[in-house]
Amino acid sequence: MTRRLWGDDFQLRDLLDAQPGSLELATRDFALLTVTARLAGEFPGQLVFKGGFVLRHAFGVLRFSKDIDATRHRPPKHKLDAAQVAGAIRGASIGDQIRFEVGDPATDSARSLDFDRVGVAGALLPTSDIQVEVSYRGAVIDEPLPCLIGEPFYGPFEILAMQPHEIAAEKLRTLAQRARPTDLADLVVVLARNDVRDDDIARVAAEKFTLVAKGRANRVARIESNLLTIGADYDATIPLVFPGGATYAAAFEAVWPRIRSLIPS
């Protein structure tokens, strides 16, 4: 069982109030950690976590998220039972301190399982919601990293985290598929890591891009177009979830020249 670093409702609220950002962000952060601990325990070795949540808790980036994003692992590309996952999320509730309300998944297909709105409530918590998504579309390519996470709400517990260069390759692919400011902000911090090499990103991206229409010119054009679209509201939205994150101008300048050569043919 995951060790709690608080006792009663008031100690939990004091811990939440001491976190950076708003109470709503801290509550979501606490909820994500609580559900992740449960999922990692009920599906050991079967989920590799990624996205903003992993950047924050496994790699030390002050980047708040509202979703748990994972890829099925061992066995890859195999569906989980949606009712079992819903039960695990619901079972992460801790008395009246935090409760999770889970409805039917928005998606339960061969590609993914998505609970797009998991209600979060508690005796001294603001009402909120989080999202839980498990992807089956592709296997994790490089061996994931065992990481201890949990603070400031729990003692250390282990999860499997996607390697940073593979996260970068997935973000690169995602930029060919949608225009979301957090994808650019996340890519900036991952590319800035000393252990993320372009050769590794390119190698993994070649496999990740099998889910994207072929043709390098098409992919380059789509990514550039999405990066430009992101600029419309990047500077208004990113500071709310990514205190100290790069401005849009700085992010574009850091990312676009570097990733052009990494886009697969």
C-alpha positions, -999 to 999 in steps of 0.1 A, spaced: 0 0 0 12 35 -9 23 54 22 4 87 27 23 118 38 -7 133 56 -32 123 82 -66 139 85 -85 162 61 -70 193 75 -34 180 71 -42 171 35 -57 206 29 -26 222 44 -4 202 21 -24 212 -9 -24 248 0 14 247 3 19 236 -34 28 259 -62 -1 271 -84 -38 272 -75 -57 249 -52 -74 235 -82 -41 226 -99 -28 210 -66 -60 190 -62 -57 176 -97 -20 168 -92 -30 150 -60 -58 131 -78 -34 121 -106 -9 107 -82 -35 88 -63 -50 72 -94 -16 64 -109 -5 46 -77 -36 25 -79 -32 17 -116 5 9 -112 -4 -15 -84 -33 -32 -101 -16 -35 -135 21 -40 -126 45 -38 -155 16 -34 -179 14 4 -183 41 29 -194 32 64 -183 41 94 -204 29 130 -210 28 161 -188 22 140 -156 55 121 -162 74 153 -170 63 166 -136 67 136 -114 93 115 -130 115 142 -146 111 172 -123 94 197 -146 69 221 -129 42 213 -155 7 207 -143 -16 182 -161 -52 171 -159 -47 136 -174 -30 103 -170 -16 91 -203 -2 56 -207 6 30 -233 -2 -7 -228 30 -26 -222 36 -64 -217 16 -73 -237 16 -44 -260 -14 -35 -282 -38 -56 -260 -70 -41 -246 -76 -39 -209 -110 -47 -195 -127 -13 -192 -147 -23 -162 -115 -34 -144 -98 -1 -151 -129 18 -140 -129 -2 -108 -93 5 -102 -99 43 -106 -129 41 -84 -109 20 -59 -83 48 -55 -108 67 -34 -97 73 2 -127 75 24 -142 110 22 -108 127 17 -108 121 -20 -135 103 -41 -134 93 -78 -166 90 -98 -162 71 -131 -188 67 -158 -186 48 -191 -155 54 -211 -157 79 -240 -137 54 -260 -132 17 -256 -117 4 -289 -88 -15 -303 -69 19 -304 -75 33 -269 -94 34 -237 -104 69 -226 -122 80 -195 -125 116 -205 -141 128 -173 -133 113 -139 -150 133 -112 -129 143 -82 -144 154 -49 -135 153 -12 -144 168 21 -121 198 18 -113 196 -19 -127 218 -47 -147 197 -72 -126 189 -102 -121 163 -128 -92 144 -145 -89 122 -176 -73 87 -179 -63 73 -213 -45 41 -222 -33 37 -258 -31 4 -276 -21 18 -310 16 11 -308 41 -6 -286 66 12 -265 98 10 -285 127 14 -261 128 -1 -226 109 22 -202 125 37 -171 115 25 -136 109 57 -117 100 64 -81 74 91 -77 49 101 -50 60 133 -33 47 155 -19 16 135 -12 29 99 -9 60 80 -1 79 67 -31 61 42 -54 74 28 -87 60 34 -122 73 27 -156 80 59 -175 86 64 -212 121 74 -220 125 111 -228 137 107 -264 106 85 -270 84 111 -255 100 136 -279 93 113 -308 56 109 -298 53 147 -294 68 152 -328 42 128 -343 14 145 -323 23 178 -338 15 163 -372 -19 154 -360 -32 183 -339 -24 218 -327 -23 219 -289 0 243 -270 11 219 -244 26 196 -270 50 224 -280 58 234 -245 65 198 -235 88 193 -265 108 223 -256 117 209 -222 124 174 -234 147 186 -262 166 207 -237 177 176 -217 213 165 -221 203 128 -224 180 133 -254 199 127 -287 186 135 -321 197 101 -334 175 84 -309 145 106 -316 148 100 -353 151 63 -349 120 60 -327 101 86 -348 104 65 -379 83 38 -362 59 63 -345 51 80 -378 36 48 -392 3 61 -378 6 93 -399 0 97 -436 32 91 -456 53 117 -475 79 139 -458 68 171 -475 33 165 -463 44 158 -427 67 188 -426 39 211 -439 14 197 -414 37 202 -384 47 237 -394 10 246 -399 1 233 -365 30 251 -348 18 283 -364 -18 277 -353 -6 270 -317 8 305 -316 -27 320 -314 -33 311 -278 0 296 -265 11 326 -245 -24 329 -229 -27 293 -219 7 278 -212 16 300 -181 -15 286 -164 -2 250 -164 35 255 -170 49 283 -147 82 295 -161 76 277 -194 91 292 -226 72 319 -245 58 309 -279 85 328 -297 112 311 -277 96 277 -280 91 280 -318 127 291 -322 141 263 -301 119 235 -316 113 241 -353 149 243 -367 158 212 -347 129 189 -355 127 196 -392 155 171 -398 139 145 -375 106 142 -394 106 108 -411 101 104 -448 
